[in-house]
């Protein structure tokens, strides 16, 4: 009979499964951390500024006040004034950081973005929703 000594697990196959699960979990965490660093860099924010926004909003969307989903990818959006930073900067950022307004859920960000670009259509959208609602 083989003795395994001081291995992390007396069952080598179980140990291999645990190692794979750990590597996958750590890989997902690294990907998420990398994604957050990229988003913050693109919006000219530091991690402490981002965490302060979260604290001020109690992790709720600034528009609809629903809880923000910080786990799923691309569900939290950093809203900023596009008229301030309407073009991508030479360093690759899309915002100077000074014009960041709030954190929004994906739905509100898409809706507000459309409303911001097409204010003349608001009455038409409202009529449509009333008619179809």
C-alpha angles and dihedrals in degrees: 000000000000118000115212098199116195098348118145089251133023087217111066095197091051089049090053091051091050091049092051091048091049093049091049092048092047090046091054091047091050091049091051092047090049091049091051092049090052093049092048092047091049091053097043094244132136121222090251091054090050092049089049090055089051091049094047091050095041087234090296128128108262091224108040099018093228118141113273117237105229093171102061117072119259095001097117117062130193107227116212137167105268092196088064095049106019096154134047110263123237090254090057098255121132097202135037091221092238093086097050108129108179149309116281136186115247094257094052092045092054093045096045091045090056092045092049092052096043110033091153089064096057095095090049092050092048091049090049093050092047091048094047098033 
